[in-house]
Amino acid sequence: MSGKKHIRDLASLEREITVLKRKAFKLQHKMDEQVQHLKENSGSMFWNTIVGQSSGKSPVMAAIVGVLLQNEKVQGLIKQLTGKIADFITKATGSVFMHESDAGGGGDK
């Protein structure tokens, strides 16, 4: 669709609602996939960021981070934290979709 459509009858309104619901579903599915990717990879991305930055600047810092990476408790805490962040994002985006669907389409003219 390019631009606004003028809805002149109930049938065209129903078609437009169906199209918009389909788009919303696809967007929500895409966001769910991205949040899942974040949940699965955020811990390693976080550590790669820390290790990548610290190893080039300080061998001592790289050694400390290396020891932390090997600690299972630290790894578990990082996974829990990133999981909670991803869950928060999921709930927040789900809440946005719910509010938009409750609003009934806005009504811009």
Backbone as a ProteinNet text record, in pm:
[ID]
protein_1_A
[PRIMARY]
MSGKKHIRDLASLEREITVLKRKAFKLQHKMDEQVQHLKENSGSMFWNTIVGQSSGKSPVMAAIVGVLLQNEKVQGLIKQLTGKIADFITKATGSVFMHESDAGGGGDK
[TERTIARY]
83.3	0	87.2	51.9	124.8	27.4	46.2	-38.8	-166.4	-254.6	-380.3	-486.1	-569.2	-682.2	-807.4	-898.4	-1026.6	-1123.4	-1173.5	-1268.1	-1408.4	-1477.4	-1608.9	-1724.6	-1692.7	-1800.1	-1746.6	-1837.5	-1802.2	-1711.5	-1733.5	-1652.5	-1506.7	-1483.5	-1345.4	-1280.3	-1358.2	-1306.8	-1262.9	-1345	-1310.6	-1185.3	-1170.7	-1051.1	-927.1	-938.9	-825.3	-787.1	-885.2	-858.4	-784.7	-827.2	-762.5	-617.5	-594.5	-457.6	-371	-422.5	-345.7	-319.4	-416.7	-395.6	-286.6	-286.2	-184.2	-45.6	-36	91.9	137	43	76.5	125.8	60.7	101.9	243.2	273	406.8	512.3	480.4	574.9	599.3	493.2	509.2	591.6	568.5	645.9	794	821.3	959.8	1025	951.4	1005.6	1030.7	940.5	959.4	1087.8	1112	1234.7	1358	1350.5	1465.3	1490.9	1385.2	1401.4	1458.7	1412.4	1466.5	1615.1	1653.1	1794.7	1873.2	1815.7	1880.2	1898.4	1792.9	1801.8	1913.8	1922.3	2018.9	2162.1	2180.5	2315.2	2363.9	2281.3	2323	2438.2	2440.7	2551.8	2684.7	2689.2	2815.2	2849.3	2747.2	2775	2832.5	2775.1	2823.6	2969.6	2998.6	3135.6	3231.8	3190.9	3278.1	3309.7	3213.2	3235.9	3338.4	3320.5	3412.5	3552.6	3559.7	3690.2	3758.2	3684.2	3741.6	3799.1	3729.1	3777.2	3892.1	3882.2	3983.4	4112.4	4102.3	4223.1	4320.2	4268.6	4356.9	4422.3	4363.6	4414.1	4499	4460.6	4530.1	4534.3	4653.7	4663.4	4610.7	4624.5	4574.3	4422.2	4358.7	4213.1	4164.4	4234.8	4197.6	4206.5	4308.7	4323.4	4209.4	4172.7	4062.7	3932.4	3905	3782.4	3783.8	3900.1	3912.1	3877.8	3923.5	3891	3740.6	3683	3539.6	3458.4	3504.9	3434.9	3430.9	3531.5	3537.5	3455.2	3413.7	3336.5	3190.5	3142.2	3005.5	2901	2927.7	2831.4	2815.8	2926.3	2921.1	2846.8	2877	2807.1	2656.8	2620.4	2478.7	2411.4	2479.7	2423.3	2403.2	2500	2488.4	2370.6	2356.2	2244.4	2110.8	2103.9	1980.1	1948.8	2050.1	2029.7	1985.1	2052.5	2014	1876.3	1843.6	1710.3	1602.5	1629.1	1531.6	1515.7	1625.8	1618.4	1536.9	1563.2	1489.3	1341.1	1310.7	1170.5	1102.2	1174.4	1118.8	1087.1	1179.9	1157.9	1037	1027	914.2	782.2	777.3	654.2	621.8	724.4	701.8	650.3	710.2	663.8	527.1	501.6	369.1	264.8	301	210.3	179.3	279.3	257.6	159.2	178.8	88	-52.9	-65.1	-197.7	-267.1	-194.2	-254.2	-296.5	-215.5	-251	-373.2	-381.9	-496.4	-622.8	-607.7	-722	-773.1	-681.2	-719.3	-810.5	-809.2	-901.5	-856.1	-727.6	-680.8	-653.4	-675.7	-633.4	-736	-769.2	-868.2	-808.6	-686.9	-627.1	-701.3	-715.8	-785.1	-701.2
-118.9	0	124.5	218.5	344.5	455.9	512.2	622.4	577.1	674.2	647.5	601.7	511.1	467.6	531	565	617.1	500.2	479.9	371.4	427.5	365.6	417.9	326.9	201	110.8	10.2	-65.3	-159.5	-271.3	-318.4	-426.6	-383.7	-262.5	-215.9	-192.5	-151.5	-136	-271.2	-373	-507.3	-559.6	-536.2	-578.9	-508.5	-380.1	-303.2	-350.5	-379	-430.3	-563.1	-650.3	-780.8	-763.4	-673.2	-647.3	-595.7	-502.7	-445	-546.8	-633.5	-738.9	-834.8	-868	-957.1	-893	-763.7	-692.9	-690.2	-663.3	-658.7	-795.2	-902.2	-1037	-1065.3	-1029.1	-1051.9	-972.8	-848.1	-766.6	-824.2	-869.6	-926.3	-1054.9	-1136.8	-1259.1	-1226.2	-1125	-1084.3	-1034.9	-957.7	-909.2	-1024.1	-1122.1	-1239.1	-1313	-1327.8	-1393.5	-1314.7	-1182.7	-1100.3	-1104.6	-1106.2	-1116.1	-1252.8	-1357.3	-1491.7	-1495.4	-1433.6	-1425.4	-1350.5	-1243	-1166.9	-1253.9	-1329.1	-1416.8	-1519.5	-1577.3	-1684.2	-1633.4	-1510	-1463.5	-1344.5	-1285.2	-1161.9	-1182.9	-1297.7	-1324.3	-1327.4	-1400.1	-1408.7	-1274.6	-1200.7	-1068.9	-975.8	-982.9	-900.5	-932.8	-1062.9	-1101.7	-1069.7	-1087.6	-1053.6	-905	-825.4	-681.4	-649.4	-708.9	-683.3	-735.3	-860.6	-921	-850.3	-819.6	-752.4	-617.4	-542.9	-410.6	-418.3	-510.9	-513.7	-582.3	-683.2	-757.7	-672	-580.5	-494	-386.4	-352.3	-240.8	-286.2	-399.4	-437.9	-590.1	-648	-792.3	-838.6	-754	-788.9	-796	-698	-697.1	-816.8	-850.6	-965.9	-1093.4	-1104.6	-1222.8	-1230.8	-1116.6	-1113.9	-1154.6	-1097.3	-1130.8	-1277.9	-1328.2	-1469.5	-1560.1	-1525.6	-1604.1	-1596.6	-1478	-1463.1	-1545.8	-1550.2	-1628.6	-1776.9	-1824.2	-1965.4	-1997.9	-1897.7	-1919.6	-1947.1	-2064.9	-2104.4	-2016.4	-1971.9	-1885.9	-1753.1	-1696.4	-1569.7	-1589.7	-1699.6	-1728.6	-1743.4	-1812	-1829.2	-1696.8	-1610	-1478.7	-1395.1	-1400.7	-1325.3	-1378.3	-1509.8	-1568.2	-1528.3	-1530.7	-1489.6	-1343.9	-1260.4	-1117.4	-1089.6	-1149.7	-1125.9	-1185.6	-1297.6	-1355.2	-1262.5	-1202.4	-1109.6	-984.8	-936.5	-819.6	-853.5	-968.9	-1009.3	-1031.1	-1089.1	-1106.5	-971.8	-876.1	-742.4	-679.9	-695.7	-641.7	-708.5	-840.8	-914.6	-864.3	-848.5	-800.8	-657.9	-574.5	-435.2	-424.9	-499.5	-493	-557.4	-663.9	-725.8	-629.6	-553	-453.4	-345	-304.6	-203	-254.8	-381.4	-438.8	-449.3	-486	-499.1	-363	-258.9	-125.2	-76.5	-103.9	-61	-135.7	-265.4	-341.3	-301.9	-265.2	-220	-83.9	-3.1	131.7	128.8	22.3	9.2	76.1	95.2	141.3	289.7	365.8	505.4	602.5	598.3	689.6	812.3	807	921	946.9	1074.4	1109.4	1202.8
0	0	0	-79.8	-79.1	-43.6	74.7	116.7	184	204	272.8	173.7	219.7	139	196.4	108.9	153.9	163	281.3	305.9	282.6	188.8	152.3	193	222.6	263.9	365.7	424.5	529.9	478	356.9	300.8	284.4	235.3	219.2	355.7	452.9	589.1	644.8	626.2	673.7	605.4	475.5	403.2	457	480.3	532	672.8	755.4	890.1	881.6	791	773.1	729.6	635.4	588.3	702.8	779.4	889.7	999.9	1028.3	1128.3	1082.3	953.2	898.6	912.3	881.9	895.5	1041.8	1132.7	1275.5	1323.3	1276.8	1315.3	1266.7	1141.4	1086.7	1163.3	1197.3	1273.4	1413	1476.6	1610	1603	1501.3	1484	1462.8	1382.8	1358	1486.9	1564.8	1692	1788.3	1790.6	1876.4	1839	1709.5	1663.4	1706.8	1695.6	1732.7	1883.2	1963	2108.4	2144.5	2077.6	2102.2	2068.1	1957.3	1919.5	2027.3	2078.8	2185.1	2309.6	2345.7	2462.9	2445.9	2327.6	2303.6	2292.4	2247	2214.1	2294.3	2378.4	2444.3	2541.1	2608.4	2700.4	2627.7	2517	2442.6	2378.2	2331.4	2274.2	2379.8	2501.6	2612.4	2642.1	2657.1	2689.5	2576.2	2452.2	2339.4	2338.4	2376.7	2384.2	2492.1	2610.2	2722.1	2688.7	2646.4	2618.1	2502.3	2397.3	2281.6	2316.6	2401.2	2438.9	2537.8	2634	2739.1	2694.9	2607.5	2571.3	2490.9	2413.7	2336	2419.6	2532.9	2612.7	2731.3	2792.4	2914.1	2926.5	2926.9	2943.7	3079.8	3182.5	3315.5	3312.7	3251.4	3242.1	3161.7	3055.2	2973.5	3056	3140.3	3225.7	3327.4	3385.8	3483.3	3416.9	3300.8	3228.6	3188.6	3149.1	3113.6	3229.5	3350.2	3469.9	3497.4	3483.5	3505.7	3406.3	3282.8	3181	3215.5	3285.3	3320.1	3444.1	3519.1	3641.2	3606.1	3644	3608.9	3676.8	3798.5	3868.5	3796.3	3751.7	3678.9	3547.2	3477.8	3352.8	3377	3485.2	3518.6	3549	3623.4	3655.1	3529.2	3440	3313.8	3232.9	3224.6	3150.6	3212.6	3346.3	3414	3385.2	3394.9	3372	3229.1	3133.2	2994.2	2964.2	3027.8	3012.4	3066.1	3182	3240.5	3153.9	3099.7	3011.3	2886.8	2829	2709.3	2741.2	2858.2	2898.5	2915.3	2973.6	2990.7	2854.4	2760.5	2626	2561.4	2578.7	2522.1	2579.2	2710.8	2774.5	2732	2723	2685.1	2542.3	2450.7	2312.2	2298.2	2373.1	2371.6	2423.6	2524.2	2580.9	2479.1	2402.4	2298.5	2195.1	2150.8	2052.1	2108.6	2234.8	2295.4	2301.2	2340.2	2347.3	2210.2	2108.4	1973.4	1922.3	1951.6	1904.1	1982.1	2109.6	2189.3	2141.9	2086.9	2044	1921.9	1847.5	1735.3	1608.5	1589.7	1458.7	1448.8	1555	1552.2	1499.4	1372.5	1315.8	1250.6	1199	1128.6	998.5	965	840.2	760.2
[MASK]
+++++++++++++++++++++++++++++++++++++++++++++++++++++++++++++++++++++++++++++++++++++++++++++++++++++++++++++

